[in-house]
Amino acid sequence: MPRPRTYAVPPGIIPILNQLCLHHTVEDSDMRALFIGGLIVLILGIVSLFAAFPQRERHGIKAGDVSLGIETQHNEKLPPLLSAVLILGGAGMMIGAKGRA
């Protein structure tokens, strides 16, 4: 029967590994997922304040096989109220996740 391998571990690493790996429950992973989701929503809210999203519109008429028209493209920003809702919602999710952890 082969002997199990032993590894040299620097002193002080075992308690850190125990804290990082062994004491997480399902609730901890749910809170971590909530925190990461809140961070993503917060970042999207901040980006939506500055980024413009392209809008394409096609105007014209079609009669049988003939089609006359023009396609226009312009950039629009999201309404600031929607950006504020995203920012506050993301921050609320992050605070809620940290408060329960």
N, C-alpha and C positions, 0 to 999 in steps of 0.2 A: 504494500500500500504506500503510495507516494506521500511524502510529508507536505503539509501546507506551506506555502511560501510566506515568508515574513518580510516586511518592508520596514526600513528605517524611517521613522517619522520624526520631524523636528519637535522638540518639546513645546508644548502650548498649542499645537495644532489640533489635537484630539478634542479639547473642549470647544474650539471654534467649529469644527466639523459637526460635533453633536448639536450645537445651536443651529447651524445652517440646515442640516439634513434630517435629523431624527425627530425634531419636535414640531414638525409642520403637520397640521391636520387638514382635512378637506376644507374646513371653514377658512383656514389660512390661505389656501390656494384660491378659494372663491374671492376673498378680500383682495388678494394680489391681482386677480383678473379684473375686479371692479376698479382697482386703482389704475391699472394699465389702460383699461377702457376709458376711464375719466381723463387720463393724460392725453389719449388720442383725440377725444372730443374737444378738450381744451386747446390743443394744438390746431385742430381744424378751425375752431372759432377764431383764433388769432390770425391764421392764414387767410380766412375769409374776409378779414378787415382790409387786407391789402391786395389780395389777388383778384383779378377780374376773370370771369368765365365767358368764353366765346358763345355767342348766340348767332345762329344762322336762320335766315328767313328767305323763303322763296315767294316771289310775287309774280303773277302772270296769268295768262289765260291759255286754255287748251281747247281747240276745236278740231275734233276728229284726230287726224294724224299730225296736225300742225300744233306746235307749242311755242308760245312766245312768253318769255319771262326773264326775270332778273333775280339773282340771288345776292342778298346783302348779308354782311357779317359785321357785328359790332360786339364789343366787350361790355359786360355789365357786372357790377359788384353786387354781392348779396346785401340786402337791407341791414343797416347797422343793428337793428333790434334783433334780427335772427343771429347775428354774430354774438351779441351780448348774451342771448339765451344759450348758445353753444358754450361760451366761455364760463358762464355761471353754472351751467349743468355739469360741465367737465370738472370744475373746481368742487362742486358739491359731491360728485361721485368720489373724487379723491379724498375729500375730508371725511366722507362717510366710511370709506374703506379704512382709513387710518384710525378713525374713532372706534371701530369695532375690533381692530387687530390687537 
